[in-house]
Amino acid sequence: MKRREFLSAISKVAIGATAAVSAPVLWANSKASMMLEEIHSQWRDFLPEGFTVVSADDKLKLSKDEWRQRLDEPLAYDVLRRESTERPFTSALNDEKRDGVYVCSGCDLPVFTSQMKFDSGTGWPSFFTTIPDSMETKKDFKLILPRTEYHCARCGGHHGHVFNDGPAPTGQRWCNNGVSLRFVAKAG
């Protein structure tokens, strides 16, 4: 067997093996993408009847004093307006299991649904995706290594950080301060 024939035969085997492996991966990725599209498109199904949805385009800009009055507890102000972090395992939302929507506690913008939530074991409410267009991200270097910090798209309130160690279909963990959220149950 000549060298050229040998290399051609190996190449065909390698291409066949790659196709055999990548077909299931492509199918799984396609299925996960369809599942995520469905989750994103059906988030309104988790709203209680009669709930008025505010828009991220209707920006809420308040002075420091107005924010202090609006956010009745000091920790909420520190987290949402000063990018602080609440202690882990202190939020009642960690144990919330009902169907419903999580809204920004600063402005009531819907940001997550109960379908997006999972137990990360970290001590903060965690989600594998967000309601589309509800969050904006930026790089955070406060701990030297860069992290992705996210804020409410309507009021700019700090919610937490997103990491790439979450479950399917995104592989993301949107690690949220509970004090930045308010839960609205689907049924009274």
LINZIZI-V297971 format. One record per backbone hydrogen bond with DSSP energy under -1.0 kcal/mol. CO is the residue of the C=O (numbers start at 0). NH is the residue of the N-H. E is the energy in kcal/mol with one decimal. If there is no record, write none. Layout:
# LINZIZI-V297971
<<CO NH E> <CO NH E>>
This chain:
# LINZIZI-V297971
<<1 5 -2.5> <2 6 -2.7> <3 7 -2.1> <4 8 -2.3> <5 9 -2.4> <6 10 -2.3> <7 11 -2.1> <8 12 -2.0> <9 13 -2.6> <10 14 -2.6> <11 15 -2.3> <12 16 -2.5> <13 17 -2.5> <14 18 -2.4> <15 19 -2.1> <16 20 -1.9> <17 21 -3.2> <18 22 -1.9> <20 24 -1.1> <21 25 -3.1> <22 26 -2.4> <23 27 -2.7> <24 28 -2.7> <25 29 -2.4> <26 30 -2.4> <27 31 -2.5> <28 32 -2.3> <29 33 -2.2> <30 34 -2.4> <31 35 -2.5> <32 36 -2.3> <33 37 -2.1> <34 38 -2.3> <35 39 -2.8> <36 40 -2.4> <37 41 -1.6> <41 44 -1.6> <42 45 -1.7> <43 46 -1.6> <47 50 -1.9> <54 57 -1.1> <56 58 -1.6> <62 66 -2.4> <63 67 -2.3> <64 68 -1.9> <65 69 -2.2> <66 70 -2.8> <72 76 -1.6> <73 77 -2.6> <74 78 -2.7> <75 79 -2.6> <76 80 -2.5> <77 83 -1.9> <79 157 -2.1> <90 93 -1.4> <91 94 -1.2> <98 185 -2.9> <99 113 -2.3> <100 183 -3.1> <101 110 -2.9> <101 111 -1.7> <102 181 -2.1> <103 107 -2.8> <108 103 -2.4> <110 130 -2.8> <111 101 -2.6> <112 115 -1.2> <115 127 -2.5> <122 88 -2.6> <124 175 -2.9> <125 117 -2.3> <126 173 -3.6> <130 133 -1.8> <133 152 -2.8> <135 150 -2.8> <137 148 -3.0> <139 146 -2.4> <140 143 -1.9> <142 144 -2.4> <146 139 -2.9> <147 161 -2.5> <148 137 -2.2> <149 158 -2.2> <149 159 -1.3> <150 135 -2.7> <151 155 -1.5> <153 59 -1.8> <156 151 -2.6> <158 176 -3.0> <159 149 -2.5> <160 174 -2.5> <162 172 -2.7> <166 170 -2.9> <170 165 -2.1> <172 162 -2.1> <172 174 -1.2> <173 126 -1.2> <174 160 -1.5> <176 179 -1.4> <177 180 -1.8> <179 104 -2.6> <181 102 -3.0> <183 100 -2.4>>
